Amino acid sequence: MALPSTKKQSKRQALLEAALVLFAEHGLTRASTAQIAKQAGVASGTLFFHFNSKEALIHALFDQVHIDINAALMQGVEPGMMIQEQMTRLLRNLLHYFLKHPDQFRFMEQFHFSSFNTLNRELHTEKGYLRELMLRARAQHIIKDVPCLSLEAIAFGPIVALAKEHANRGTLIDERTFESTIEACWDALKR
């Protein structure tokens, strides 16, 4: 009995992987379900067996990538660390993940700014813990007392710019650029 379930899961995973590649390459609206099924090596009907609609597929892919990003984001972060150390570690982890996974980066950016992002904005963010940390740091007067949206723009703007450069143009990001960007993010945030 376990074999059919495993086979079902592998087809579902193949569909998610194909969707990621095609969404990253062609966009959420231009990549068709027929293209995704073909890329996954399954019939179109199989796609709709696993996902009720293209939107359901997009949300399932978001959920999977979101889990992966959160796992990567928290690596090496300990609650007992000083806030600056935690924040810079989280930013490093996020940039490292985006550089290592350009398709996931392109997908998440497209999703974030698309009409498919219909759920609460708080649910569709890979920065939940980091946002909480920023709010704590702001309350403790460690970082600037500006609106949260401004703090996020200061922190994530340079990271997104480097990730875009890498994902869309293939630009290699060397260690010096990587570290100086993280340092600049912190310098812009701190009081």
C-alpha positions as CSV (number, residue, x, y, z in Angstrom):
1,M,0.0,0.0,0.0
2,A,2.8,2.4,0.7
3,L,4.1,2.2,-2.9
4,P,1.1,4.0,-4.5
5,S,1.3,6.8,-1.9
6,T,5.0,7.2,-2.6
7,K,4.4,7.3,-6.3
8,K,1.7,9.9,-5.8
9,Q,4.0,12.0,-3.7
10,S,6.8,11.7,-6.2
11,K,4.4,12.9,-9.0
12,R,3.3,15.8,-6.8
13,Q,6.9,16.7,-6.0
14,A,7.8,16.5,-9.7
15,L,5.0,18.9,-10.5
16,L,6.1,21.4,-7.8
17,E,9.7,21.2,-9.1
18,A,8.6,21.7,-12.7
19,A,6.4,24.6,-11.6
20,L,9.2,26.3,-9.8
21,V,11.5,26.2,-12.8
22,L,8.8,27.4,-15.2
23,F,7.4,30.1,-12.9
24,A,10.9,31.4,-12.3
25,E,11.7,31.4,-16.1
26,H,8.4,32.5,-17.6
27,G,6.4,34.1,-14.7
28,L,3.3,33.0,-12.8
29,T,0.8,33.9,-15.4
30,R,2.8,32.9,-18.6
31,A,3.8,29.4,-17.4
32,S,0.8,27.1,-18.3
33,T,-0.4,24.1,-16.5
34,A,0.2,22.1,-19.7
35,Q,3.9,23.2,-19.8
36,I,4.2,22.3,-16.1
37,A,2.7,18.8,-16.6
38,K,4.9,18.2,-19.6
39,Q,8.1,19.3,-17.8
40,A,7.1,17.1,-14.9
41,G,6.6,14.1,-17.2
42,V,2.9,13.6,-16.3
43,A,-0.4,14.1,-18.0
44,S,-2.3,17.4,-17.5
45,G,-5.0,15.5,-15.7
46,T,-2.4,14.4,-13.1
47,L,-1.7,18.0,-12.3
48,F,-5.3,18.6,-11.6
49,F,-5.6,15.4,-9.5
50,H,-2.9,16.9,-7.1
51,F,-3.9,20.5,-7.3
52,N,-7.5,21.8,-7.9
53,S,-6.2,24.8,-9.9
54,K,-3.1,26.6,-11.0
55,E,-3.7,28.9,-8.1
56,A,-3.7,25.9,-5.7
57,L,-0.4,24.8,-7.3
58,I,1.1,28.2,-6.8
59,H,0.1,28.3,-3.1
60,A,1.4,24.8,-2.5
61,L,4.7,25.8,-4.1
62,F,4.8,29.0,-2.0
63,D,4.2,26.9,1.2
64,Q,7.1,24.5,0.3
65,V,9.5,27.3,-0.5
66,H,8.4,29.3,2.5
67,I,9.2,26.3,4.8
68,D,12.6,25.9,3.1
69,I,13.5,29.6,3.6
70,N,12.4,29.5,7.2
71,A,14.6,26.5,7.9
72,A,17.6,28.1,6.2
73,L,16.9,31.5,7.8
74,M,17.2,30.1,11.4
75,Q,20.4,28.2,10.9
76,G,22.9,29.1,13.6
77,V,20.5,31.6,15.3
78,E,20.3,31.2,19.0
79,P,17.8,33.1,21.2
80,G,20.6,34.0,23.6
81,M,22.7,35.8,21.0
82,M,22.8,39.6,21.1
83,I,20.2,41.2,18.8
84,Q,22.8,42.6,16.4
85,E,24.4,39.1,16.0
86,Q,21.0,37.5,15.5
87,M,19.9,40.1,12.9
88,T,23.1,39.9,10.9
89,R,23.0,36.1,11.0
90,L,19.4,36.1,9.7
91,L,20.3,38.6,6.9
92,R,23.3,36.5,6.0
93,N,21.3,33.3,5.9
94,L,18.6,34.9,3.8
95,L,21.1,36.3,1.2
96,H,22.9,33.0,1.2
97,Y,19.7,31.1,0.5
98,F,18.6,33.4,-2.3
99,L,22.1,33.2,-3.9
100,K,22.1,29.4,-3.7
101,H,18.5,29.1,-4.9
102,P,17.8,31.7,-7.6
103,D,14.6,30.0,-8.9
104,Q,13.1,30.1,-5.4
105,F,14.1,33.7,-5.1
106,R,12.5,34.6,-8.4
107,F,9.4,32.7,-7.6
108,M,9.0,34.3,-4.1
109,E,9.5,37.8,-5.5
110,Q,6.9,37.2,-8.2
111,F,4.5,35.7,-5.8
112,H,4.9,38.5,-3.2
113,F,3.9,41.1,-5.8
114,S,1.2,39.1,-7.6
115,S,-2.5,38.8,-7.4
116,F,-2.0,35.2,-6.2
117,N,-0.8,36.7,-2.9
118,T,-4.3,37.0,-1.6
119,L,-3.8,35.8,2.0
120,N,-2.7,37.9,4.9
121,R,0.7,39.6,4.1
122,E,2.0,38.3,7.4
123,L,1.6,34.7,6.3
124,H,3.4,35.3,3.1
125,T,6.7,36.6,4.4
126,E,10.0,34.8,5.0
127,K,11.0,37.4,7.6
128,G,8.6,36.7,10.5
129,Y,11.2,36.1,13.1
130,L,13.4,38.8,11.8
131,R,10.5,41.3,11.9
132,E,9.8,40.3,15.5
133,L,13.5,40.9,16.2
134,M,13.5,44.3,14.5
135,L,10.5,45.3,16.6
136,R,12.3,44.2,19.8
137,A,15.5,46.1,18.7
138,R,13.5,49.2,17.9
139,A,11.8,49.1,21.3
140,Q,15.2,48.7,23.0
141,H,16.5,51.7,21.0
142,I,19.1,49.5,19.3
143,I,17.9,50.3,15.8
144,K,16.2,53.4,14.3
145,D,12.7,54.3,15.5
146,V,11.1,54.3,12.1
147,P,8.0,52.4,10.8
148,C,8.4,48.7,10.3
149,L,8.0,49.0,6.5
150,S,11.0,51.4,6.5
151,L,13.1,49.0,8.6
152,E,12.3,46.2,6.2
153,A,13.2,48.3,3.2
154,I,16.5,49.2,4.7
155,A,17.3,45.6,5.7
156,F,16.0,43.8,2.6
157,G,16.5,46.3,-0.2
158,P,20.2,45.6,-0.6
159,I,19.7,41.8,-0.2
160,V,17.0,41.7,-2.8
161,A,19.1,43.8,-5.2
162,L,22.1,41.4,-4.9
163,A,19.8,38.4,-5.3
164,K,18.2,39.9,-8.4
165,E,21.5,40.6,-9.9
166,H,22.6,37.0,-9.3
167,A,19.3,35.4,-10.3
168,N,18.6,37.5,-13.4
169,R,22.0,38.2,-14.7
170,G,24.1,35.4,-13.3
171,T,26.4,37.9,-11.6
172,L,28.7,36.2,-9.1
173,I,28.6,37.7,-5.7
174,D,32.0,37.5,-4.0
175,E,32.6,37.2,-0.3
176,R,33.6,40.9,0.1
177,T,30.4,42.1,-1.7
178,F,28.3,39.7,0.4
179,E,29.8,40.7,3.7
180,S,29.9,44.4,3.0
181,T,26.2,44.3,2.0
182,I,25.3,42.6,5.3
183,E,27.4,45.2,7.2
184,A,25.8,48.1,5.3
185,C,22.3,46.7,6.1
186,W,23.2,46.7,9.8
187,D,24.8,50.1,9.7
188,A,21.7,51.6,8.1
189,L,19.5,50.0,10.7
190,K,21.4,50.8,13.9
191,R,21.1,54.0,15.9
